[in-house]
Amino acid sequence: MEIEEVLNTIQAAKVLGRRPQTLRLWRLRGGGPKYLRLGNGVHARVAYRPSDLDAWLRARTFCSTSEEAVRKLEGAPRSQALE
């Protein structure tokens, strides 16, 4: 397992072009990129691996609206209402 540096919520939001609050909502509701909880309890530090952000973005990359529609029908990750 290769260890990579992690980003905090503010840094990850900047990479994704979103507000930190949006990432907090995605953690609550689901559908956002994978994250790490570093410690115990809800107030433990949250971090994001750049590779997980990249994978999440790649899963939402399309060449056309028809490709997007087909992938949605096949059960691929769906777009977020907050985007």
C-alpha distances in whole Angstrom, upper triangle without the diagonal:
4,6,9,13,15,18,21,23,26,23,22,25,26,24,25,29,29,30,28,31,30,26,27,29,27,25,28,29,26,25,23,20,17,17,15,18,17,20,23,25,26,27,23,22,20,17,16,13,15,13,14,18,18,17,20,22,22,23,26,27,30,32,35,37,37,34,33,35,34,31,32,34,31,29,27,26,29,30,30,34,33,32
4,6,10,12,16,19,21,24,21,20,23,24,21,23,26,27,29,27,29,28,25,26,29,26,24,28,29,26,25,23,19,17,16,15,18,17,20,23,26,26,26,23,21,19,16,15,11,13,11,13,16,16,16,19,21,21,22,25,26,29,31,34,36,37,33,32,35,34,31,32,35,32,30,27,26,29,30,30,33,32,31
4,7,9,13,16,19,21,18,17,21,22,20,21,25,25,26,24,27,26,23,24,27,25,23,26,28,25,24,22,18,16,15,13,16,14,17,21,23,24,23,20,17,16,13,12,9,11,11,13,15,16,16,19,21,21,23,25,26,30,32,35,36,38,34,33,36,35,32,33,35,33,31,28,26,29,29,29,32,31,30
4,6,10,13,16,18,15,14,18,18,16,18,21,22,23,21,24,24,20,22,25,23,21,25,26,24,23,20,16,14,13,12,15,14,18,21,23,23,23,19,16,15,11,10,7,8,9,11,13,13,15,17,18,19,21,23,24,27,30,33,34,36,32,31,34,34,30,31,34,32,30,27,25,27,27,27,30,28,27
4,7,10,13,15,12,12,16,16,14,17,20,20,21,19,22,22,19,20,23,22,20,24,26,23,23,19,16,15,13,12,14,13,17,20,22,22,21,18,14,13,9,9,7,8,10,12,13,14,16,17,18,20,22,23,24,28,31,33,34,36,33,32,35,35,31,32,35,34,31,28,26,28,27,26,29,27,26
4,7,10,12,9,9,13,13,12,14,17,17,18,15,18,18,15,16,20,18,17,20,22,20,20,16,13,12,10,9,11,11,14,18,19,19,18,15,11,9,6,5,5,7,9,10,10,13,15,15,17,19,20,21,23,27,30,32,33,35,32,30,33,33,30,30,33,32,29,26,23,25,24,23,26,24,23
4,7,8,6,6,9,10,9,12,14,14,14,12,15,15,12,14,17,16,15,18,21,19,19,15,12,12,10,10,12,12,15,18,19,18,17,14,11,9,5,5,6,7,11,11,10,13,15,15,16,18,20,20,22,26,29,31,31,34,31,29,32,33,29,29,33,32,29,26,23,24,23,21,24,21,20
4,6,5,6,9,10,11,12,14,13,12,9,13,14,11,11,15,15,13,16,19,18,18,15,13,13,10,10,11,11,14,17,17,15,13,12,8,6,5,6,9,10,14,13,12,15,17,16,17,20,21,22,24,27,30,32,32,35,32,30,33,34,30,30,33,33,30,27,23,24,23,21,23,20,20
4,5,5,6,9,10,10,12,10,9,6,9,10,7,8,12,11,11,14,16,15,16,12,11,12,9,11,11,13,15,17,17,14,13,12,9,7,6,7,11,12,15,13,11,15,17,15,16,19,20,20,22,26,29,30,30,33,31,28,30,32,28,28,31,31,28,25,21,22,20,18,19,16,16
4,6,5,6,9,10,10,9,8,5,9,10,9,10,13,14,14,16,18,18,18,14,14,15,13,14,15,16,18,20,20,17,16,15,12,10,10,10,13,13,16,15,13,16,19,17,17,21,22,21,23,26,29,31,30,33,31,29,31,33,30,29,33,33,30,27,23,23,21,19,20,17,16
4,5,5,6,9,10,10,10,8,12,13,11,13,16,15,15,19,20,19,19,15,13,14,13,14,16,16,19,22,22,20,18,17,13,11,9,9,11,10,14,14,11,14,17,16,15,19,20,20,21,25,28,29,30,32,30,28,31,32,29,29,33,32,30,26,23,23,21,20,22,18,17
4,5,5,6,9,8,9,8,11,11,8,11,14,13,13,16,17,16,15,11,10,11,10,12,14,15,19,21,21,19,18,17,13,11,8,7,9,8,11,10,8,11,13,12,12,15,17,16,18,22,25,26,27,29,27,24,27,29,26,25,29,28,26,23,19,20,18,16,19,16,15
4,5,5,6,5,6,5,9,8,7,10,12,11,12,15,16,16,15,11,11,13,12,15,16,18,21,23,22,19,19,18,15,12,11,10,12,11,14,13,10,13,15,13,12,16,17,16,18,21,24,25,25,28,26,24,26,28,25,25,28,28,26,23,19,19,16,14,16,13,12
4,5,5,6,7,8,12,11,10,13,15,15,16,19,20,19,18,14,14,16,15,17,19,20,24,26,25,23,22,21,18,15,13,12,14,12,15,15,11,13,16,15,13,17,19,17,18,22,24,26,26,29,27,25,28,30,27,26,30,30,28,25,22,21,19,17,19,15,14
4,6,8,10,11,14,13,11,15,17,15,16,20,20,19,17,13,12,14,14,17,19,20,24,26,26,24,23,22,18,16,13,11,11,9,12,12,8,10,13,12,10,14,16,15,15,19,21,23,24,27,25,23,26,27,24,25,28,28,26,22,20,20,17,17,19,16,14
4,5,9,10,12,10,9,13,14,13,15,18,18,16,14,11,10,13,14,17,19,21,24,26,26,23,23,22,19,16,14,11,13,10,13,12,8,9,12,10,8,12,13,12,13,16,19,21,21,24,22,19,22,24,21,21,25,25,23,20,16,16,14,13,15,13,10
4,7,10,12,10,11,14,15,14,16,19,19,18,16,13,13,16,17,20,22,24,27,28,28,25,24,24,21,18,17,15,16,14,16,15,12,13,16,13,11,15,16,14,15,18,20,21,21,25,23,21,24,26,23,23,27,27,25,22,19,18,15,14,15,12,10
4,7,8,6,8,11,11,11,14,16,16,16,14,11,12,15,15,18,20,22,25,26,25,22,22,22,19,16,16,14,16,15,17,16,12,14,16,14,13,16,17,15,16,19,22,23,22,25,24,21,24,26,24,23,26,27,24,22,18,17,14,12,13,9,8
4,5,5,7,9,10,11,13,15,16,16,16,13,14,16,16,18,19,21,24,25,23,20,19,20,18,15,15,15,17,17,19,18,15,17,19,16,16,20,20,18,20,23,26,26,26,29,28,24,27,29,27,25,29,30,27,24,21,19,16,14,14,10,10
4,5,5,6,9,10,11,13,14,15,15,12,13,15,13,15,16,18,20,21,20,16,16,16,14,12,12,12,15,16,18,16,14,17,19,16,17,20,21,19,22,25,28,29,28,31,29,26,28,31,28,26,30,30,27,25,21,20,18,15,16,12,13
4,5,5,6,9,10,11,12,14,14,12,14,16,14,17,17,19,21,21,19,16,15,17,15,13,14,15,18,19,21,19,16,20,21,18,18,22,22,20,23,26,29,29,28,31,30,26,28,30,28,26,29,30,27,25,21,20,17,14,14,10,12
4,5,5,6,9,10,10,11,11,9,11,14,14,16,17,20,22,22,21,17,17,18,17,14,15,14,17,17,19,17,14,17,18,15,15,19,18,17,19,22,25,26,24,27,26,22,24,27,24,22,25,26,23,21,17,16,13,10,10,7,9
4,5,5,6,9,10,10,10,7,8,10,10,13,14,16,19,19,18,15,15,16,14,11,11,10,14,14,16,13,11,15,16,13,14,17,17,16,19,22,25,26,25,28,26,23,25,26,23,22,25,25,22,20,16,16,14,11,13,10,11
4,5,5,6,9,10,11,9,11,12,11,13,12,15,17,17,15,12,12,13,12,10,11,12,16,17,19,16,15,18,19,16,17,21,20,19,22,25,29,29,28,31,29,26,27,29,26,24,27,27,24,22,18,18,16,13,14,12,13
4,5,5,6,8,9,9,11,13,13,15,15,18,20,20,17,14,15,16,16,13,15,15,18,19,21,17,16,19,19,16,17,21,19,18,22,24,28,28,26,28,27,24,25,27,24,22,25,25,22,21,17,16,14,11,11,9,12
4,5,5,5,6,5,8,10,10,13,14,18,20,20,18,15,16,17,16,13,14,13,16,17,18,14,13,16,16,12,14,17,16,15,18,21,25,25,24,26,24,21,22,24,21,19,22,22,19,17,13,13,12,9,10,9,11
4,6,5,8,6,8,9,8,10,11,14,16,16,14,11,13,13,13,10,11,11,14,16,17,14,13,17,16,14,16,19,17,17,21,24,28,28,27,29,27,24,25,26,23,21,24,24,20,19,15,15,15,12,14,13,14
4,6,9,9,12,12,12,13,13,17,17,17,14,11,13,15,15,13,15,15,18,20,21,17,17,20,20,17,19,22,20,20,23,26,30,30,28,30,29,25,26,27,25,22,25,25,21,20,17,16,16,13,14,13,15
4,7,8,12,12,13,16,16,20,21,20,18,15,17,18,18,16,17,17,20,21,21,18,17,20,19,16,18,21,18,18,22,24,27,27,25,27,26,22,23,24,21,19,21,22,18,17,14,13,13,10,11,11,14
4,6,9,9,11,14,15,18,20,20,18,16,18,18,18,15,16,15,17,18,18,15,14,17,16,13,15,17,15,15,19,21,25,25,24,25,23,20,21,22,19,17,19,19,15,14,11,11,12,10,12,12,13
4,7,9,11,15,16,20,22,22,21,19,21,21,20,16,16,14,16,17,16,13,12,15,13,9,12,14,12,11,15,17,21,22,20,22,20,16,18,19,16,14,17,16,13,11,8,8,8,7,10,10,11
4,7,9,12,14,18,20,21,20,17,19,18,17,13,13,11,13,13,14,10,9,12,11,8,10,13,11,11,14,17,21,22,21,23,21,18,19,21,17,16,19,19,16,13,10,10,10,8,11,10,11
4,6,10,13,16,19,20,20,18,19,18,16,12,11,8,9,10,10,6,6,9,8,5,8,11,10,11,14,17,21,22,22,24,21,18,21,22,18,17,21,20,17,14,11,12,12,11,14,14,13
4,7,10,13,16,17,17,16,17,16,14,11,9,7,8,10,10,6,7,10,9,8,11,13,12,14,17,20,24,25,25,27,24,21,24,24,20,20,23,21,18,16,13,15,15,14,18,17,17
4,7,10,13,14,15,13,14,12,10,7,6,5,7,10,11,8,9,12,12,11,14,16,16,17,20,23,27,29,28,30,27,25,27,28,24,23,26,25,22,19,16,18,18,17,19,18,18
4,6,9,11,12,12,12,10,8,6,5,6,8,12,12,10,12,15,15,14,17,19,19,21,23,27,30,32,32,34,31,28,31,31,27,27,30,28,25,23,20,22,22,20,23,21,22
4,6,8,9,8,9,6,6,5,7,9,11,15,16,14,15,19,19,18,21,23,23,24,27,30,34,35,35,37,34,31,33,34,30,29,32,31,27,25,22,24,24,22,24,23,23
4,7,9,10,10,6,5,6,7,10,12,16,17,16,17,20,21,20,23,25,25,27,29,33,36,38,38,40,37,34,36,37,33,33,35,34,31,29,26,27,27,25,28,26,26
4,7,9,8,5,7,9,11,14,16,19,21,19,21,24,24,24,26,29,28,30,33,36,40,41,41,43,40,37,39,40,36,35,38,36,33,31,28,30,30,28,30,28,29
4,7,8,6,9,11,13,16,19,22,23,21,23,26,26,25,28,30,30,31,34,37,41,42,42,43,41,38,39,40,36,35,38,36,33,31,29,30,30,28,30,28,30
4,5,6,9,11,14,17,20,23,25,22,23,27,26,25,28,30,30,31,34,37,41,42,41,42,40,37,39,39,36,34,37,36,32,31,28,29,29,26,28,26,28
4,6,8,9,13,16,19,22,24,21,21,25,25,23,26,29,28,28,32,35,38,39,38,40,38,35,36,37,34,32,35,34,30,29,26,26,26,23,25,23,25
4,6,9,12,16,19,22,24,22,22,26,26,24,27,30,29,29,33,36,39,41,40,42,40,36,38,39,36,34,37,36,33,31,28,28,28,25,26,24,26
4,6,10,13,16,19,21,19,20,24,24,23,25,28,28,29,31,35,39,40,39,41,39,36,38,39,35,34,37,36,32,31,27,28,28,25,27,25,26
4,7,10,13,16,19,17,17,21,22,21,23,26,26,27,29,33,36,38,37,39,37,34,36,37,34,33,36,35,32,29,26,27,26,24,26,23,24
4,7,10,13,15,13,14,17,18,17,19,22,22,23,25,29,32,34,34,36,33,30,33,34,30,29,32,31,28,26,22,23,23,21,23,20,21
4,7,10,12,11,11,14,15,15,17,19,20,21,23,27,30,32,32,34,32,29,31,32,29,28,31,30,27,25,21,23,22,20,23,20,20
4,6,8,7,7,10,12,11,13,16,16,17,20,23,27,29,29,31,28,26,28,29,26,25,29,27,25,22,19,20,19,18,21,19,18
4,5,5,7,9,10,11,13,14,16,17,19,23,26,28,29,31,27,26,28,29,25,25,29,27,25,21,19,21,21,20,23,21,20
4,5,5,6,9,10,11,12,14,16,17,20,23,26,27,29,26,24,27,28,24,25,28,27,25,21,19,21,20,20,23,21,19
4,5,5,6,9,10,10,12,14,15,19,22,24,26,27,24,22,26,25,22,23,26,24,22,19,17,19,19,20,23,22,20
4,5,5,6,9,10,11,13,14,18,21,24,24,26,23,21,24,24,20,21,24,22,20,16,14,16,17,17,20,19,18
4,5,5,6,9,10,11,13,16,19,22,22,24,21,19,22,23,20,20,23,22,20,17,14,15,15,15,18,17,15
4,5,5,6,9,10,11,14,17,20,21,23,20,18,21,22,18,20,23,21,20,16,14,16,15,16,20,19,16
4,5,5,6,9,10,13,16,19,20,21,18,16,19,19,16,17,20,18,17,13,11,14,14,16,19,19,17
4,6,5,7,9,13,16,18,18,20,17,15,18,18,15,15,18,17,15,11,9,11,11,12,15,15,13
4,5,5,6,10,13,16,16,18,15,13,17,18,15,15,19,18,16,13,10,12,11,12,15,15,12
4,5,5,9,11,14,15,17,14,12,16,16,13,14,18,16,15,12,11,12,12,14,18,18,15
4,6,8,12,14,14,15,12,10,13,13,10,11,14,13,12,8,7,9,10,12,16,17,15
4,7,10,12,12,13,11,8,12,13,10,10,14,14,12,9,7,8,7,10,13,14,11
4,7,9,10,12,10,8,12,13,11,12,16,15,15,11,11,11,10,13,16,17,14
4,6,7,9,6,6,10,10,9,11,14,14,15,12,12,12,11,15,17,18,15
4,7,8,7,8,11,12,11,14,16,16,17,15,15,15,15,18,20,22,18
4,5,5,6,9,10,11,13,15,16,17,15,16,15,14,18,19,21,18
4,5,5,6,9,10,10,12,14,15,14,14,13,12,16,17,19,16
4,5,5,6,9,10,11,12,14,14,15,14,14,18,19,22,19
4,5,5,6,9,10,11,12,11,13,12,13,17,19,21,19
4,6,5,6,9,10,11,9,10,9,10,13,15,18,15
4,5,5,6,9,10,10,11,10,11,14,16,19,17
4,5,5,6,9,9,11,11,13,17,19,21,20
4,5,5,6,5,8,9,11,15,17,20,18
4,5,5,5,7,6,9,12,14,17,16
4,5,7,10,10,13,16,17,20,20
4,6,9,10,14,17,19,22,21
4,6,8,12,14,17,19,19
4,6,10,13,15,18,17
4,7,9,12,14,14
4,6,9,12,11
4,7,9,7
4,5,5
4,6
4
